[in-house]
Amino acid sequence: MRTDDNGGSAPNYYPNTQGRTAPDSKADDPPREAFGPFDRHEYYHPNSDFEQAGLLYRKVMTKTDRDHLIGNIMAHLGNAQKRFQLHQAAIFFKADEDYGKRIAEGLKRDLNKVKKLAAMTREERVQETLK
């Protein structure tokens, strides 16, 4: 049982924008034998992290579903700091332009800034929204 502050208000997930809390390879499980060696490996796939979310938004959701999704996101993201709003709008834009545009407009954020952030790498986007 922990009796300290357990990291306080710092994020306890990875990745995060504060550069804290990262995986510790010392805690990895050791490789074991099972009909040959197996171990943990980085997952590589040709799809981007945004492809499935975009397909869901465009091809699976109805207009009503999309409207409800936007409304739910607006209700929860509306009181967040501006930098988080911009960062998330850019993420949604990467999944689908209409998705990101509707979030940016609902939050009254500059769509050109959102597009610029969406074109950046994850690391660049984090640095830009920390300013």
KOLGU-4560 file (N, C-alpha, C; in nm, 3 decimals, padded with zeros to 5 digits):
<recs>
<n_xx: 00.084 n_yy: -00.117 n_zz: 00.000 ca_xx: 00.000 ca_yy: 00.000 ca_zz: 00.000 c_xx: 00.089 c_yy: 00.124 c_zz: 00.000 mol: A seq: 1 type: MET>
<n_xx: 00.055 n_yy: 00.220 n_zz: -00.085 ca_xx: 00.131 ca_yy: 00.344 ca_zz: -00.090 c_xx: 00.085 c_yy: 00.438 c_zz: 00.021 mol: A seq: 2 type: ARG>
<n_xx: 00.181 n_yy: 00.505 n_zz: 00.081 ca_xx: 00.147 ca_yy: 00.602 ca_zz: 00.185 c_xx: 00.199 c_yy: 00.742 c_zz: 00.151 mol: A seq: 3 type: THR>
<n_xx: 00.261 n_yy: 00.754 n_zz: 00.030 ca_xx: 00.307 ca_yy: 00.887 ca_zz: -00.013 c_xx: 00.197 c_yy: 00.954 c_zz: -00.095 mol: A seq: 4 type: ASP>
<n_xx: 00.230 n_yy: 01.061 n_zz: -00.165 ca_xx: 00.127 ca_yy: 01.133 ca_zz: -00.242 c_xx: 00.098 c_yy: 01.069 c_zz: -00.378 mol: A seq: 5 type: ASP>
<n_xx: 00.165 n_yy: 00.955 n_zz: -00.408 ca_xx: 00.138 ca_yy: 00.878 ca_zz: -00.530 c_xx: 00.148 c_yy: 00.964 c_zz: -00.657 mol: A seq: 6 type: ASN>
<n_xx: 00.242 n_yy: 01.055 n_zz: -00.660 ca_xx: 00.261 ca_yy: 01.139 ca_zz: -00.779 c_xx: 00.178 c_yy: 01.265 c_zz: -00.776 mol: A seq: 7 type: GLY>
<n_xx: 00.097 n_yy: 01.284 n_zz: -00.675 ca_xx: 00.017 ca_yy: 01.407 ca_zz: -00.663 c_xx: -00.074 c_yy: 01.429 c_zz: -00.782 mol: A seq: 8 type: GLY>
<n_xx: -00.073 n_yy: 01.550 n_zz: -00.834 ca_xx: -00.162 ca_yy: 01.583 ca_zz: -00.946 c_xx: -00.096 c_yy: 01.556 c_zz: -01.082 mol: A seq: 9 type: SER>
<n_xx: 00.024 n_yy: 01.499 n_zz: -01.083 ca_xx: 00.092 ca_yy: 01.467 ca_zz: -01.208 c_xx: 00.016 c_yy: 01.358 c_zz: -01.283 mol: A seq: 10 type: ALA>
<n_xx: 00.020 n_yy: 01.360 n_zz: -01.416 ca_xx: -00.048 ca_yy: 01.254 ca_zz: -01.492 c_xx: 00.011 c_yy: 01.117 c_zz: -01.460 mol: A seq: 11 type: PRO>
<n_xx: -00.075 n_yy: 01.016 n_zz: -01.457 ca_xx: -00.029 ca_yy: 00.880 ca_zz: -01.431 c_xx: -00.048 c_yy: 00.792 c_zz: -01.553 mol: A seq: 12 type: ASN>
<n_xx: -00.040 n_yy: 00.853 n_zz: -01.670 ca_xx: -00.059 ca_yy: 00.781 ca_zz: -01.795 c_xx: 00.049 c_yy: 00.826 c_zz: -01.892 mol: A seq: 13 type: TYR>
<n_xx: 00.072 n_yy: 00.745 n_zz: -01.994 ca_xx: 00.174 ca_yy: 00.773 ca_zz: -02.094 c_xx: 00.115 c_yy: 00.744 c_zz: -02.231 mol: A seq: 14 type: TYR>
<n_xx: 00.140 n_yy: 00.827 n_zz: -02.331 ca_xx: 00.217 ca_yy: 00.951 ca_zz: -02.325 c_xx: 00.133 c_yy: 01.063 c_zz: -02.265 mol: A seq: 15 type: PRO>
<n_xx: 00.201 n_yy: 01.166 n_zz: -02.216 ca_xx: 00.132 ca_yy: 01.284 ca_zz: -02.164 c_xx: 00.211 c_yy: 01.408 c_zz: -02.204 mol: A seq: 16 type: ASN>
<n_xx: 00.147 n_yy: 01.522 n_zz: -02.198 ca_xx: 00.210 ca_yy: 01.645 ca_zz: -02.248 c_xx: 00.310 c_yy: 01.705 c_zz: -02.150 mol: A seq: 17 type: THR>
<n_xx: 00.318 n_yy: 01.653 n_zz: -02.030 ca_xx: 00.409 ca_yy: 01.710 ca_zz: -01.932 c_xx: 00.544 c_yy: 01.639 c_zz: -01.929 mol: A seq: 18 type: GLN>
<n_xx: 00.558 n_yy: 01.536 n_zz: -02.012 ca_xx: 00.686 ca_yy: 01.467 ca_zz: -02.020 c_xx: 00.719 c_yy: 01.386 c_zz: -01.894 mol: A seq: 19 type: GLY>
<n_xx: 00.620 n_yy: 01.361 n_zz: -01.812 ca_xx: 00.640 ca_yy: 01.283 ca_zz: -01.691 c_xx: 00.578 c_yy: 01.145 c_zz: -01.711 mol: A seq: 20 type: ARG>
<n_xx: 00.613 n_yy: 01.054 n_zz: -01.625 ca_xx: 00.557 ca_yy: 00.920 ca_zz: -01.626 c_xx: 00.576 c_yy: 00.853 c_zz: -01.763 mol: A seq: 21 type: THR>
<n_xx: 00.678 n_yy: 00.777 n_zz: -01.775 ca_xx: 00.706 ca_yy: 00.704 ca_zz: -01.899 c_xx: 00.727 c_yy: 00.557 c_zz: -01.863 mol: A seq: 22 type: ALA>
<n_xx: 00.710 n_yy: 00.468 n_zz: -01.960 ca_xx: 00.733 ca_yy: 00.326 ca_zz: -01.932 c_xx: 00.875 c_yy: 00.303 c_zz: -01.880 mol: A seq: 23 type: PRO>
<n_xx: 00.888 n_yy: 00.214 n_zz: -01.787 ca_xx: 01.017 ca_yy: 00.179 ca_zz: -01.728 c_xx: 01.052 c_yy: 00.038 c_zz: -01.773 mol: A seq: 24 type: ASP>
<n_xx: 01.152 n_yy: 00.028 n_zz: -01.859 ca_xx: 01.188 ca_yy: -00.103 ca_zz: -01.914 c_xx: 01.238 c_yy: -00.199 c_zz: -01.805 mol: A seq: 25 type: SER>
<n_xx: 01.277 n_yy: -00.147 n_zz: -01.689 ca_xx: 01.319 ca_yy: -00.235 ca_zz: -01.579 c_xx: 01.201 c_yy: -00.317 c_zz: -01.526 mol: A seq: 26 type: LYS>
<n_xx: 01.079 n_yy: -00.271 n_zz: -01.553 ca_xx: 00.960 ca_yy: -00.341 ca_zz: -01.504 c_xx: 00.905 c_yy: -00.439 c_zz: -01.607 mol: A seq: 27 type: ALA>
<n_xx: 00.969 n_yy: -00.448 n_zz: -01.723 ca_xx: 00.922 ca_yy: -00.543 ca_zz: -01.826 c_xx: 00.934 c_yy: -00.686 c_zz: -01.777 mol: A seq: 28 type: ASP>
<n_xx: 00.843 n_yy: -00.769 n_zz: -01.825 ca_xx: 00.853 ca_yy: -00.911 ca_zz: -01.795 c_xx: 00.973 c_yy: -00.970 c_zz: -01.868 mol: A seq: 29 type: ASP>
<n_xx: 01.042 n_yy: -01.065 n_zz: -01.806 ca_xx: 01.152 ca_yy: -01.129 ca_zz: -01.877 c_xx: 01.097 c_yy: -01.221 c_zz: -01.987 mol: A seq: 30 type: PRO>
<n_xx: 01.172 n_yy: -01.242 n_zz: -02.095 ca_xx: 01.126 ca_yy: -01.335 ca_zz: -02.198 c_xx: 01.110 c_yy: -01.476 c_zz: -02.141 mol: A seq: 31 type: PRO>
<n_xx: 01.011 n_yy: -01.549 n_zz: -02.193 ca_xx: 00.985 ca_yy: -01.686 ca_zz: -02.149 c_xx: 00.975 c_yy: -01.776 c_zz: -02.272 mol: A seq: 32 type: ARG>
<n_xx: 00.994 n_yy: -01.903 n_zz: -02.253 ca_xx: 00.983 ca_yy: -02.000 ca_zz: -02.361 c_xx: 00.842 c_yy: -02.056 c_zz: -02.368 mol: A seq: 33 type: GLU>
<n_xx: 00.790 n_yy: -02.069 n_zz: -02.491 ca_xx: 00.661 ca_yy: -02.133 ca_zz: -02.514 c_xx: 00.658 c_yy: -02.171 c_zz: -02.661 mol: A seq: 34 type: ALA>
<n_xx: 00.699 n_yy: -02.290 n_zz: -02.692 ca_xx: 00.711 ca_yy: -02.335 ca_zz: -02.831 c_xx: 00.800 c_yy: -02.237 c_zz: -02.908 mol: A seq: 35 type: PHE>
<n_xx: 00.900 n_yy: -02.187 n_zz: -02.845 ca_xx: 00.990 ca_yy: -02.088 ca_zz: -02.903 c_xx: 00.985 c_yy: -01.961 c_zz: -02.819 mol: A seq: 36 type: GLY>
<n_xx: 01.076 n_yy: -01.869 n_zz: -02.841 ca_xx: 01.081 ca_yy: -01.748 ca_zz: -02.758 c_xx: 00.966 c_yy: -01.651 c_zz: -02.790 mol: A seq: 37 type: PRO>
<n_xx: 00.921 n_yy: -01.583 n_zz: -02.687 ca_xx: 00.827 ca_yy: -01.474 ca_zz: -02.708 c_xx: 00.865 c_yy: -01.361 c_zz: -02.613 mol: A seq: 38 type: PHE>
<n_xx: 00.830 n_yy: -01.241 n_zz: -02.647 ca_xx: 00.867 ca_yy: -01.123 ca_zz: -02.570 c_xx: 00.774 c_yy: -01.010 c_zz: -02.611 mol: A seq: 39 type: ASP>
<n_xx: 00.782 n_yy: -00.898 n_zz: -02.545 ca_xx: 00.705 ca_yy: -00.781 ca_zz: -02.584 c_xx: 00.781 c_yy: -00.707 c_zz: -02.693 mol: A seq: 40 type: ARG>
<n_xx: 00.707 n_yy: -00.656 n_zz: -02.790 ca_xx: 00.767 ca_yy: -00.582 ca_zz: -02.901 c_xx: 00.682 c_yy: -00.461 c_zz: -02.932 mol: A seq: 41 type: HIS>
<n_xx: 00.746 n_yy: -00.361 n_zz: -02.987 ca_xx: 00.670 ca_yy: -00.246 ca_zz: -03.034 c_xx: 00.574 c_yy: -00.293 c_zz: -03.142 mol: A seq: 42 type: GLU>
<n_xx: 00.456 n_yy: -00.233 n_zz: -03.145 ca_xx: 00.355 ca_yy: -00.268 ca_zz: -03.245 c_xx: 00.369 c_yy: -00.172 c_zz: -03.363 mol: A seq: 43 type: TYR>
<n_xx: 00.389 n_yy: -00.228 n_zz: -03.480 ca_xx: 00.402 ca_yy: -00.147 ca_zz: -03.600 c_xx: 00.293 c_yy: -00.188 c_zz: -03.699 mol: A seq: 44 type: TYR>
<n_xx: 00.222 n_yy: -00.091 n_zz: -03.749 ca_xx: 00.117 ca_yy: -00.117 ca_zz: -03.845 c_xx: 00.115 c_yy: -00.002 c_zz: -03.944 mol: A seq: 45 type: HIS>
<n_xx: 00.088 n_yy: -00.029 n_zz: -04.071 ca_xx: 00.093 ca_yy: 00.080 ca_zz: -04.170 c_xx: -00.016 c_yy: 00.187 c_zz: -04.152 mol: A seq: 46 type: PRO>
<n_xx: -00.127 n_yy: 00.155 n_zz: -04.083 ca_xx: -00.230 ca_yy: 00.256 ca_zz: -04.061 c_xx: -00.182 c_yy: 00.358 c_zz: -03.959 mol: A seq: 47 type: ASN>
<n_xx: -00.229 n_yy: 00.482 n_zz: -03.975 ca_xx: -00.199 ca_yy: 00.582 ca_zz: -03.874 c_xx: -00.292 c_yy: 00.559 c_zz: -03.755 mol: A seq: 48 type: SER>
<n_xx: -00.262 n_yy: 00.627 n_zz: -03.646 ca_xx: -00.347 ca_yy: 00.616 ca_zz: -03.528 c_xx: -00.485 c_yy: 00.676 c_zz: -03.551 mol: A seq: 49 type: ASP>
<n_xx: -00.503 n_yy: 00.747 n_zz: -03.660 ca_xx: -00.626 ca_yy: 00.824 ca_zz: -03.682 c_xx: -00.717 c_yy: 00.763 c_zz: -03.788 mol: A seq: 50 type: PHE>
<n_xx: -00.669 n_yy: 00.664 n_zz: -03.858 ca_xx: -00.744 ca_yy: 00.607 ca_zz: -03.970 c_xx: -00.876 c_yy: 00.543 c_zz: -03.926 mol: A seq: 51 type: GLU>
<n_xx: -00.871 n_yy: 00.459 n_zz: -03.824 ca_xx: -00.994 ca_yy: 00.393 ca_zz: -03.779 c_xx: -01.094 c_yy: 00.493 c_zz: -03.722 mol: A seq: 52 type: GLN>
<n_xx: -01.045 n_yy: 00.590 n_zz: -03.647 ca_xx: -01.136 ca_yy: 00.692 ca_zz: -03.591 c_xx: -01.204 c_yy: 00.770 c_zz: -03.703 mol: A seq: 53 type: ALA>
<n_xx: -01.129 n_yy: 00.803 n_zz: -03.808 ca_xx: -01.187 ca_yy: 00.874 ca_zz: -03.922 c_xx: -01.290 c_yy: 00.790 c_zz: -03.995 mol: A seq: 54 type: GLY>
<n_xx: -01.261 n_yy: 00.663 n_zz: -04.015 ca_xx: -01.357 ca_yy: 00.574 ca_zz: -04.081 c_xx: -01.484 c_yy: 00.558 c_zz: -03.998 mol: A seq: 55 type: LEU>
<n_xx: -01.468 n_yy: 00.546 n_zz: -03.869 ca_xx: -01.584 ca_yy: 00.537 ca_zz: -03.781 c_xx: -01.671 c_yy: 00.662 c_zz: -03.795 mol: A seq: 56 type: LEU>
<n_xx: -01.607 n_yy: 00.778 n_zz: -03.790 ca_xx: -01.680 ca_yy: 00.905 ca_zz: -03.800 c_xx: -01.751 c_yy: 00.918 c_zz: -03.935 mol: A seq: 57 type: TYR>
<n_xx: -01.681 n_yy: 00.886 n_zz: -04.044 ca_xx: -01.735 ca_yy: 00.906 ca_zz: -04.180 c_xx: -01.830 c_yy: 00.797 c_zz: -04.226 mol: A seq: 58 type: ARG>
<n_xx: -01.794 n_yy: 00.672 n_zz: -04.199 ca_xx: -01.863 ca_yy: 00.560 ca_zz: -04.263 c_xx: -01.961 c_yy: 00.485 c_zz: -04.173 mol: A seq: 59 type: LYS>
<n_xx: -01.940 n_yy: 00.489 n_zz: -04.042 ca_xx: -02.025 ca_yy: 00.411 ca_zz: -03.953 c_xx: -02.130 c_yy: 00.498 c_zz: -03.886 mol: A seq: 60 type: VAL>
<n_xx: -02.088 n_yy: 00.613 n_zz: -03.838 ca_xx: -02.181 ca_yy: 00.701 ca_zz: -03.766 c_xx: -02.280 c_yy: 00.769 c_zz: -03.860 mol: A seq: 61 type: MET>
<n_xx: -02.402 n_yy: 00.781 n_zz: -03.812 ca_xx: -02.503 ca_yy: 00.859 ca_zz: -03.885 c_xx: -02.480 c_yy: 01.006 c_zz: -03.853 mol: A seq: 62 type: THR>
<n_xx: -02.551 n_yy: 01.093 n_zz: -03.923 ca_xx: -02.541 ca_yy: 01.236 ca_zz: -03.895 c_xx: -02.579 c_yy: 01.263 c_zz: -03.749 mol: A seq: 63 type: LYS>
<n_xx: -02.683 n_yy: 01.197 n_zz: -03.703 ca_xx: -02.726 ca_yy: 01.214 ca_zz: -03.563 c_xx: -02.617 c_yy: 01.166 c_zz: -03.467 mol: A seq: 64 type: THR>
<n_xx: -02.554 n_yy: 01.052 n_zz: -03.498 ca_xx: -02.444 ca_yy: 01.002 ca_zz: -03.414 c_xx: -02.331 c_yy: 01.104 c_zz: -03.408 mol: A seq: 65 type: ASP>
<n_xx: -02.295 n_yy: 01.159 n_zz: -03.525 ca_xx: -02.187 ca_yy: 01.258 ca_zz: -03.529 c_xx: -02.224 c_yy: 01.383 c_zz: -03.450 mol: A seq: 66 type: ARG>
<n_xx: -02.348 n_yy: 01.428 n_zz: -03.463 ca_xx: -02.394 ca_yy: 01.545 ca_zz: -03.388 c_xx: -02.385 c_yy: 01.520 c_zz: -03.237 mol: A seq: 67 type: ASP>
<n_xx: -02.427 n_yy: 01.402 n_zz: -03.194 ca_xx: -02.420 ca_yy: 01.368 ca_zz: -03.052 c_xx: -02.275 c_yy: 01.361 c_zz: -03.005 mol: A seq: 68 type: HIS>
<n_xx: -02.189 n_yy: 01.301 n_zz: -03.086 ca_xx: -02.047 ca_yy: 01.292 ca_zz: -03.051 c_xx: -01.987 c_yy: 01.432 c_zz: -03.033 mol: A seq: 69 type: LEU>
<n_xx: -02.012 n_yy: 01.519 n_zz: -03.129 ca_xx: -01.960 ca_yy: 01.656 ca_zz: -03.120 c_xx: -02.014 c_yy: 01.724 c_zz: -02.995 mol: A seq: 70 type: ILE>
<n_xx: -02.141 n_yy: 01.709 n_zz: -02.969 ca_xx: -02.201 ca_yy: 01.770 ca_zz: -02.850 c_xx: -02.138 c_yy: 01.719 c_zz: -02.721 mol: A seq: 71 type: GLY>
<n_xx: -02.115 n_yy: 01.589 n_zz: -02.714 ca_xx: -02.052 ca_yy: 01.531 ca_zz: -02.594 c_xx: -01.910 c_yy: 01.582 c_zz: -02.576 mol: A seq: 72 type: ASN>
<n_xx: -01.835 n_yy: 01.588 n_zz: -02.684 ca_xx: -01.697 ca_yy: 01.637 ca_zz: -02.675 c_xx: -01.696 c_yy: 01.783 c_zz: -02.633 mol: A seq: 73 type: ILE>
<n_xx: -01.785 n_yy: 01.863 n_zz: -02.692 ca_xx: -01.792 ca_yy: 02.005 ca_zz: -02.659 c_xx: -01.825 c_yy: 02.023 c_zz: -02.510 mol: A seq: 74 type: MET>
<n_xx: -01.916 n_yy: 01.942 n_zz: -02.458 ca_xx: -01.956 ca_yy: 01.954 ca_zz: -02.318 c_xx: -01.838 c_yy: 01.926 c_zz: -02.224 mol: A seq: 75 type: ALA>
<n_xx: -01.749 n_yy: 01.835 n_zz: -02.263 ca_xx: -01.639 ca_yy: 01.798 ca_zz: -02.176 c_xx: -01.512 c_yy: 01.879 c_zz: -02.202 mol: A seq: 76 type: HIS>
<n_xx: -01.490 n_yy: 01.919 n_zz: -02.325 ca_xx: -01.367 ca_yy: 01.991 ca_zz: -02.360 c_xx: -01.385 c_yy: 02.143 c_zz: -02.348 mol: A seq: 77 type: LEU>
<n_xx: -01.509 n_yy: 02.189 n_zz: -02.338 ca_xx: -01.537 ca_yy: 02.332 ca_zz: -02.337 c_xx: -01.471 c_yy: 02.409 c_zz: -02.225 mol: A seq: 78 type: GLY>
<n_xx: -01.450 n_yy: 02.347 n_zz: -02.110 ca_xx: -01.388 ca_yy: 02.417 ca_zz: -01.997 c_xx: -01.239 c_yy: 02.387 c_zz: -01.982 mol: A seq: 79 type: ASN>
<n_xx: -01.183 n_yy: 02.314 n_zz: -02.076 ca_xx: -01.040 ca_yy: 02.282 ca_zz: -02.069 c_xx: -00.957 c_yy: 02.404 c_zz: -02.108 mol: A seq: 80 type: ALA>
<n_xx: -00.830 n_yy: 02.400 n_zz: -02.072 ca_xx: -00.738 ca_yy: 02.507 ca_zz: -02.111 c_xx: -00.732 c_yy: 02.515 c_zz: -02.263 mol: A seq: 81 type: GLN>
<n_xx: -00.709 n_yy: 02.635 n_zz: -02.314 ca_xx: -00.704 ca_yy: 02.658 ca_zz: -02.459 c_xx: -00.604 c_yy: 02.565 c_zz: -02.527 mol: A seq: 82 type: LYS>
<n_xx: -00.488 n_yy: 02.544 n_zz: -02.465 ca_xx: -00.386 ca_yy: 02.460 ca_zz: -02.529 c_xx: -00.434 c_yy: 02.317 c_zz: -02.547 mol: A seq: 83 type: ARG>
<n_xx: -00.511 n_yy: 02.266 n_zz: -02.450 ca_xx: -00.566 ca_yy: 02.131 ca_zz: -02.464 c_xx: -00.674 c_yy: 02.128 c_zz: -02.571 mol: A seq: 84 type: PHE>
<n_xx: -00.753 n_yy: 02.232 n_zz: -02.579 ca_xx: -00.857 ca_yy: 02.240 ca_zz: -02.681 c_xx: -00.795 c_yy: 02.238 c_zz: -02.820 mol: A seq: 85 type: GLN>
<n_xx: -00.691 n_yy: 02.318 n_zz: -02.840 ca_xx: -00.623 ca_yy: 02.322 ca_zz: -02.970 c_xx: -00.561 c_yy: 02.187 c_zz: -03.003 mol: A seq: 86 type: LEU>
<n_xx: -00.494 n_yy: 02.129 n_zz: -02.906 ca_xx: -00.429 ca_yy: 01.999 ca_zz: -02.927 c_xx: -00.533 c_yy: 01.893 c_zz: -02.967 mol: A seq: 87 type: HIS>
<n_xx: -00.643 n_yy: 01.886 n_zz: -02.894 ca_xx: -00.743 ca_yy: 01.785 ca_zz: -02.922 c_xx: -00.815 c_yy: 01.812 c_zz: -03.055 mol: A seq: 88 type: GLN>
<n_xx: -00.844 n_yy: 01.937 n_zz: -03.085 ca_xx: -00.907 ca_yy: 01.969 ca_zz: -03.214 c_xx: -00.817 c_yy: 01.924 c_zz: -03.328 mol: A seq: 89 type: ALA>
<n_xx: -00.685 n_yy: 01.940 n_zz: -03.313 ca_xx: -00.591 ca_yy: 01.894 ca_zz: -03.415 c_xx: -00.594 c_yy: 01.743 c_zz: -03.429 mol: A seq: 90 type: ALA>
<n_xx: -00.604 n_yy: 01.673 n_zz: -03.318 ca_xx: -00.613 ca_yy: 01.526 ca_zz: -03.321 c_xx: -00.739 c_yy: 01.483 c_zz: -03.396 mol: A seq: 91 type: ILE>
<n_xx: -00.852 n_yy: 01.547 n_zz: -03.364 ca_xx: -00.977 ca_yy: 01.514 ca_zz: -03.432 c_xx: -00.968 c_yy: 01.548 c_zz: -03.581 mol: A seq: 92 type: PHE>
<n_xx: -00.900 n_yy: 01.657 n_zz: -03.614 ca_xx: -00.882 ca_yy: 01.697 ca_zz: -03.754 c_xx: -00.801 c_yy: 01.592 c_zz: -03.829 mol: A seq: 93 type: PHE>
<n_xx: -00.701 n_yy: 01.534 n_zz: -03.764 ca_xx: -00.621 ca_yy: 01.430 ca_zz: -03.828 c_xx: -00.706 c_yy: 01.307 c_zz: -03.860 mol: A seq: 94 type: LYS>
<n_xx: -00.804 n_yy: 01.279 n_zz: -03.776 ca_xx: -00.893 ca_yy: 01.165 ca_zz: -03.801 c_xx: -00.988 c_yy: 01.196 c_zz: -03.916 mol: A seq: 95 type: ALA>
<n_xx: -01.044 n_yy: 01.317 n_zz: -03.916 ca_xx: -01.137 ca_yy: 01.358 ca_zz: -04.021 c_xx: -01.146 c_yy: 01.510 c_zz: -04.018 mol: A seq: 96 type: ASP>
<n_xx: -01.132 n_yy: 01.573 n_zz: -04.134 ca_xx: -01.131 ca_yy: 01.720 ca_zz: -04.140 c_xx: -01.260 c_yy: 01.781 c_zz: -04.086 mol: A seq: 97 type: GLU>
<n_xx: -01.376 n_yy: 01.723 n_zz: -04.122 ca_xx: -01.503 ca_yy: 01.775 ca_zz: -04.073 c_xx: -01.511 c_yy: 01.763 c_zz: -03.921 mol: A seq: 98 type: ASP>
<n_xx: -01.466 n_yy: 01.653 n_zz: -03.870 ca_xx: -01.465 ca_yy: 01.626 ca_zz: -03.726 c_xx: -01.386 c_yy: 01.735 c_zz: -03.653 mol: A seq: 99 type: TYR>
<n_xx: -01.263 n_yy: 01.757 n_zz: -03.697 ca_xx: -01.179 ca_yy: 01.859 ca_zz: -03.635 c_xx: -01.232 c_yy: 01.999 c_zz: -03.654 mol: A seq: 100 type: GLY>
<n_xx: -01.287 n_yy: 02.025 n_zz: -03.771 ca_xx: -01.342 ca_yy: 02.158 ca_zz: -03.800 c_xx: -01.459 c_yy: 02.189 c_zz: -03.707 mol: A seq: 101 type: LYS>
<n_xx: -01.547 n_yy: 02.092 n_zz: -03.690 ca_xx: -01.664 ca_yy: 02.114 ca_zz: -03.604 c_xx: -01.622 c_yy: 02.135 c_zz: -03.458 mol: A seq: 102 type: ARG>
<n_xx: -01.522 n_yy: 02.063 n_zz: -03.413 ca_xx: -01.473 ca_yy: 02.082 ca_zz: -03.276 c_xx: -01.410 c_yy: 02.221 c_zz: -03.263 mol: A seq: 103 type: ILE>
<n_xx: -01.323 n_yy: 02.257 n_zz: -03.358 ca_xx: -01.257 ca_yy: 02.388 ca_zz: -03.353 c_xx: -01.360 c_yy: 02.501 c_zz: -03.354 mol: A seq: 104 type: ALA>
<n_xx: -01.458 n_yy: 02.491 n_zz: -03.442 ca_xx: -01.561 ca_yy: 02.595 ca_zz: -03.450 c_xx: -01.643 c_yy: 02.601 c_zz: -03.321 mol: A seq: 105 type: GLU>
<n_xx: -01.677 n_yy: 02.487 n_zz: -03.266 ca_xx: -01.755 ca_yy: 02.484 ca_zz: -03.143 c_xx: -01.680 c_yy: 02.543 c_zz: -03.025 mol: A seq: 106 type: GLY>
<n_xx: -01.549 n_yy: 02.526 n_zz: -03.025 ca_xx: -01.465 ca_yy: 02.580 ca_zz: -02.918 c_xx: -01.421 c_yy: 02.723 c_zz: -02.947 mol: A seq: 107 type: LEU>
<n_xx: -01.459 n_yy: 02.773 n_zz: -03.065 ca_xx: -01.418 ca_yy: 02.907 ca_zz: -03.110 c_xx: -01.266 c_yy: 02.919 c_zz: -03.116 mol: A seq: 108 type: LYS>
<n_xx: -01.204 n_yy: 02.817 n_zz: -03.175 ca_xx: -01.060 ca_yy: 02.814 ca_zz: -03.194 c_xx: -01.029 c_yy: 02.836 c_zz: -03.342 mol: A seq: 109 type: ARG>
<n_xx: -00.914 n_yy: 02.895 n_zz: -03.370 ca_xx: -00.871 ca_yy: 02.929 ca_zz: -03.505 c_xx: -00.847 c_yy: 02.800 c_zz: -03.585 mol: A seq: 110 type: ASP>
<n_xx: -00.928 n_yy: 02.780 n_zz: -03.690 ca_xx: -00.916 ca_yy: 02.658 ca_zz: -03.769 c_xx: -00.780 c_yy: 02.649 c_zz: -03.837 mol: A seq: 111 type: LEU>
<n_xx: -00.723 n_yy: 02.760 n_zz: -03.880 ca_xx: -00.590 ca_yy: 02.756 ca_zz: -03.942 c_xx: -00.484 c_yy: 02.709 c_zz: -03.843 mol: A seq: 112 type: ASN>
<n_xx: -00.496 n_yy: 02.749 n_zz: -03.718 ca_xx: -00.404 ca_yy: 02.703 ca_zz: -03.614 c_xx: -00.421 c_yy: 02.552 c_zz: -03.593 mol: A seq: 113 type: LYS>
<n_xx: -00.546 n_yy: 02.507 n_zz: -03.593 ca_xx: -00.575 ca_yy: 02.364 ca_zz: -03.576 c_xx: -00.514 c_yy: 02.285 c_zz: -03.692 mol: A seq: 114 type: VAL>
<n_xx: -00.531 n_yy: 02.334 n_zz: -03.815 ca_xx: -00.473 ca_yy: 02.266 ca_zz: -03.932 c_xx: -00.321 c_yy: 02.260 c_zz: -03.923 mol: A seq: 115 type: LYS>
<n_xx: -00.261 n_yy: 02.371 n_zz: -03.879 ca_xx: -00.115 ca_yy: 02.375 ca_zz: -03.864 c_xx: -00.070 c_yy: 02.271 c_zz: -03.761 mol: A seq: 116 type: LYS>
<n_xx: -00.140 n_yy: 02.265 n_zz: -03.648 ca_xx: -00.105 ca_yy: 02.166 ca_zz: -03.546 c_xx: -00.125 c_yy: 02.023 c_zz: -03.596 mol: A seq: 117 type: LEU>
<n_xx: -00.230 n_yy: 02.001 n_zz: -03.673 ca_xx: -00.258 ca_yy: 01.866 ca_zz: -03.725 c_xx: -00.149 c_yy: 01.818 c_zz: -03.820 mol: A seq: 118 type: ALA>
<n_xx: -00.083 n_yy: 01.911 n_zz: -03.887 ca_xx: 00.022 ca_yy: 01.874 ca_zz: -03.983 c_xx: 00.155 c_yy: 01.843 c_zz: -03.913 mol: A seq: 119 type: ALA>
<n_xx: 00.165 n_yy: 01.874 n_zz: -03.786 ca_xx: 00.290 ca_yy: 01.853 ca_zz: -03.712 c_xx: 00.303 c_yy: 01.709 c_zz: -03.664 mol: A seq: 120 type: MET>
<n_xx: 00.424 n_yy: 01.673 n_zz: -03.627 ca_xx: 00.444 ca_yy: 01.545 ca_zz: -03.560 c_xx: 00.387 c_yy: 01.556 c_zz: -03.419 mol: A seq: 121 type: THR>
<n_xx: 00.369 n_yy: 01.443 n_zz: -03.354 ca_xx: 00.318 ca_yy: 01.444 ca_zz: -03.218 c_xx: 00.406 c_yy: 01.530 c_zz: -03.127 mol: A seq: 122 type: ARG>
<n_xx: 00.537 n_yy: 01.512 n_zz: -03.139 ca_xx: 00.630 ca_yy: 01.586 ca_zz: -03.054 c_xx: 00.622 c_yy: 01.736 c_zz: -03.081 mol: A seq: 123 type: GLU>
<n_xx: 00.616 n_yy: 01.775 n_zz: -03.208 ca_xx: 00.604 ca_yy: 01.917 ca_zz: -03.243 c_xx: 00.473 c_yy: 01.975 c_zz: -03.190 mol: A seq: 124 type: GLU>
<n_xx: 00.365 n_yy: 01.899 n_zz: -03.202 ca_xx: 00.233 ca_yy: 01.945 ca_zz: -03.156 c_xx: 00.234 c_yy: 01.967 c_zz: -03.005 mol: A seq: 125 type: ARG>
<n_xx: 00.294 n_yy: 01.875 n_zz: -02.933 ca_xx: 00.305 ca_yy: 01.889 ca_zz: -02.787 c_xx: 00.383 c_yy: 02.016 c_zz: -02.753 mol: A seq: 126 type: VAL>
<n_xx: 00.497 n_yy: 02.034 n_zz: -02.815 ca_xx: 00.579 ca_yy: 02.152 ca_zz: -02.786 c_xx: 00.506 c_yy: 02.281 c_zz: -02.820 mol: A seq: 127 type: GLN>
<n_xx: 00.437 n_yy: 02.282 n_zz: -02.932 ca_xx: 00.365 ca_yy: 02.402 ca_zz: -02.975 c_xx: 00.251 c_yy: 02.436 c_zz: -02.880 mol: A seq: 128 type: GLU>
<n_xx: 00.185 n_yy: 02.337 n_zz: -02.826 ca_xx: 00.072 ca_yy: 02.365 ca_zz: -02.737 c_xx: 00.115 c_yy: 02.384 c_zz: -02.592 mol: A seq: 129 type: THR>
<n_xx: 00.243 n_yy: 02.369 n_zz: -02.564 ca_xx: 00.293 ca_yy: 02.400 ca_zz: -02.429 c_xx: 00.324 c_yy: 02.549 c_zz: -02.415 mol: A seq: 130 type: LEU>
<n_xx: 00.333 n_yy: 02.620 n_zz: -02.527 ca_xx: 00.368 ca_yy: 02.763 ca_zz: -02.525 c_xx: 00.258 c_yy: 02.846 c_zz: -02.465 mol: A seq: 131 type: LYS>
</recs>
